[in-house]
Amino acid sequence: MHTVLVAPPSASPRSEALAALKDSASVGLGLLPLGLAFGVVITHAGLPWWCASLFTAVIYAGSFEFLLVGLAVAVTPLATVALTAFLVNVRHVFYALSFPLDRVRGPLGKAYATFALTDEAYALTAGGRARSWSGARILWLQLFMQSYWVGGATAGALLGSAVPDSVAGLDFAMTALFAVLALDAVRERRGDLPTPALALLSALVARLVLPGQLLLAAFTLFTAALLIRSRKERSRA
């Protein structure tokens, strides 16, 4: 008698989209006001409102977009802009090492998933609960998060002068957002506390040794520490 194995039914596109919307909702609460602030920065810098939509849709680089406004207004040489973009966003190279790109199907899907690999997207997909997520759910998650960013920036630019130059507490929104994401990561990996400890130690060493290249140095040290730890664990096994 032969046993027939039946594969579990795959989730429908609608359910995948709704699940991704729910996953992204908490991050959206932080991205919307930040996008609003970026749109205001665009308007107050004297740039047309559509630059907010263009930057967030085509560049989609978070903190670098704020820097780019000043660079664009100052007519900075392209070589300087490119170097600044590299130094600010080089951390994404390390994200790609563990981002579940293999679950995403098709060249277009993989291209967009790579383009939309932000800090928030990586934080949500790197957790233990995301190991069962399909490629479609990951793509929907990234699409929703970019929509929050583009929508907030466009609204902020259209409101323009109706929004004051600075809103008390808004500058802390990004810090609070990443603090929450970091706490969630620690909770999901309670048996892996050395990892956040290694990250903190790497940041402190980089701050002391290379304060001018803090981010790049910290990620390099952290990656090296993870590779050494992984090699030791394999040798013990």
C-alpha positions in Angstrom: 0.0 0.0 0.0 1.5 3.3 -1.1 1.2 6.5 1.0 0.3 9.6 -1.0 1.9 12.8 0.3 -0.2 15.9 -0.3 1.5 19.2 -0.2 -0.2 21.8 2.0 -2.1 24.3 0.0 -0.3 27.6 -0.7 -1.7 30.8 0.7 -3.7 32.9 -1.7 -2.2 36.2 -2.9 -4.9 38.1 -1.0 -4.1 36.4 2.3 -0.3 37.0 1.7 -1.0 40.7 1.1 -3.2 41.0 4.2 -0.6 39.2 6.3 2.2 41.5 5.0 0.0 44.6 5.7 -0.4 43.5 9.3 3.3 42.8 9.6 4.2 46.2 8.3 1.7 48.2 10.2 3.9 48.9 13.3 6.8 50.0 11.1 4.4 52.2 9.1 3.6 54.2 12.2 7.2 55.3 12.2 7.7 55.6 8.5 4.7 57.8 7.8 5.7 60.7 10.1 9.3 60.5 8.9 8.1 60.6 5.3 6.0 63.6 6.2 9.1 65.3 7.7 11.1 64.5 4.6 8.4 66.1 2.4 8.6 69.2 4.5 12.4 69.3 4.2 12.0 69.1 0.4 9.6 72.0 0.3 11.5 74.3 2.7 14.7 73.6 0.7 13.0 75.3 -2.3 12.6 72.1 -4.4 9.3 71.3 -6.2 6.9 69.0 -4.3 7.3 66.1 -6.8 11.0 65.7 -5.8 9.7 64.1 -2.6 7.8 61.5 -4.6 10.7 61.0 -7.0 13.4 60.6 -4.3 11.4 58.2 -2.2 10.2 56.1 -5.2 13.4 55.9 -7.1 16.2 56.4 -4.5 14.4 55.0 -1.4 17.5 55.2 0.8 16.0 56.6 4.1 18.6 58.8 5.9 20.6 59.4 2.7 17.6 61.1 1.1 17.7 63.7 3.8 21.4 64.2 3.1 20.7 64.3 -0.7 18.4 67.3 -0.3 21.3 69.4 1.0 23.6 68.0 -1.6 21.2 68.7 -4.4 20.6 72.3 -3.3 24.4 72.9 -3.0 24.9 71.4 -6.5 27.4 68.9 -5.2 29.6 67.0 -7.7 28.2 63.6 -8.6 31.4 61.9 -7.4 30.9 63.3 -3.9 27.2 62.3 -4.0 28.2 58.8 -5.0 30.8 58.5 -2.3 28.4 59.8 0.3 25.7 57.3 -0.8 28.3 54.4 -0.5 29.4 55.4 3.0 25.8 55.8 4.3 24.4 52.7 2.7 27.3 50.2 2.7 25.6 48.4 5.6 23.1 46.9 3.1 25.9 44.7 1.8 25.9 42.9 5.1 22.2 42.7 5.1 22.3 40.7 1.9 24.2 37.9 3.5 21.2 36.7 5.4 18.2 38.3 3.6 15.9 35.5 2.3 16.2 36.5 -1.3 16.1 32.9 -2.3 12.4 32.7 -1.5 11.5 35.4 -3.9 10.6 34.2 -7.4 11.4 35.8 -10.8 14.1 38.3 -11.8 11.8 41.2 -11.4 10.8 40.1 -7.9 14.4 39.6 -6.9 15.4 42.9 -8.4 12.7 44.8 -6.4 13.4 42.9 -3.2 17.1 43.9 -3.5 16.2 47.5 -4.2 13.7 47.7 -1.3 16.1 46.1 1.2 15.8 48.7 3.9 16.8 48.5 7.6 13.2 47.9 8.6 12.6 45.3 5.9 15.7 43.4 7.1 14.7 43.7 10.7 11.3 42.1 10.1 12.4 39.4 7.8 15.5 38.3 9.8 13.4 37.3 12.8 12.5 33.7 13.7 8.8 34.2 12.9 9.7 35.2 9.4 11.3 31.9 8.5 8.0 30.5 7.2 7.2 33.6 5.1 6.8 33.1 1.4 8.5 35.3 -1.2 5.2 36.9 -2.1 4.7 37.9 1.5 8.2 39.4 1.7 7.6 41.4 -1.5 4.2 42.7 -0.2 5.9 43.7 3.0 8.5 45.7 1.2 6.0 47.3 -1.1 3.8 48.4 1.8 6.7 49.9 3.6 7.9 51.9 0.6 4.2 53.0 0.1 4.3 54.4 3.7 7.5 56.3 2.9 6.4 57.6 -0.5 2.9 58.5 0.7 4.2 60.3 3.8 6.8 62.3 1.8 4.3 63.3 -0.9 1.8 64.5 1.7 4.5 66.4 3.6 5.6 68.1 0.4 2.0 69.0 -0.7 1.2 70.4 2.7 4.4 72.5 2.4 4.2 75.7 4.4 1.3 74.4 6.4 3.7 72.3 8.4 6.3 74.1 10.6 10.0 73.7 10.1 10.3 71.5 13.1 7.9 69.4 15.2 9.0 68.6 18.7 9.8 64.9 19.1 9.7 64.0 15.4 13.5 63.8 15.3 13.3 61.0 17.8 10.9 58.9 15.7 13.6 57.1 13.8 15.5 56.3 17.0 12.4 55.0 18.7 11.5 52.9 15.7 14.9 51.2 15.6 14.9 50.7 19.4 11.6 48.8 19.1 12.9 46.7 16.3 16.1 45.9 18.3 14.0 44.9 21.3 11.9 42.6 19.2 15.0 40.9 17.8 16.4 40.3 21.3 13.1 38.8 22.5 12.9 36.4 19.5 16.5 35.3 20.2 16.5 35.0 24.0 18.9 32.1 23.9 21.3 34.1 21.6 22.1 37.1 23.8 25.8 37.1 22.8 24.8 38.4 19.4 23.5 41.8 20.6 26.5 41.8 23.0 28.8 41.4 20.0 27.0 44.1 18.1 27.4 46.5 21.1 31.0 45.6 21.6 31.7 46.1 17.8 30.1 49.6 17.9 32.1 50.6 21.0 35.4 49.4 19.5 34.7 51.2 16.2 33.8 54.4 18.1 37.2 54.3 19.8 39.4 53.2 16.9 37.7 54.7 13.8 35.2 57.4 14.9 35.1 58.9 11.5 34.0 55.6 9.9 31.9 54.3 12.7 29.2 52.5 10.7 31.5 50.7 8.3 34.0 49.7 11.0 31.3 48.5 13.3 29.7 46.3 10.6 33.1 44.9 9.6 34.0 44.0 13.2 30.5 42.5 13.8 30.7 40.4 10.7 34.2 39.2 11.6 33.0 38.3 15.1 30.0 36.3 13.7 32.2 34.4 11.3 34.7 33.5 14.1 31.8 32.4 16.4 30.3 30.3 13.6 33.6 28.6 12.8 34.1 27.8 16.5 30.6 26.3 16.7 31.2 24.2 13.6 34.5 22.9 15.0 32.7 21.8 18.3 30.0 20.0 16.4 
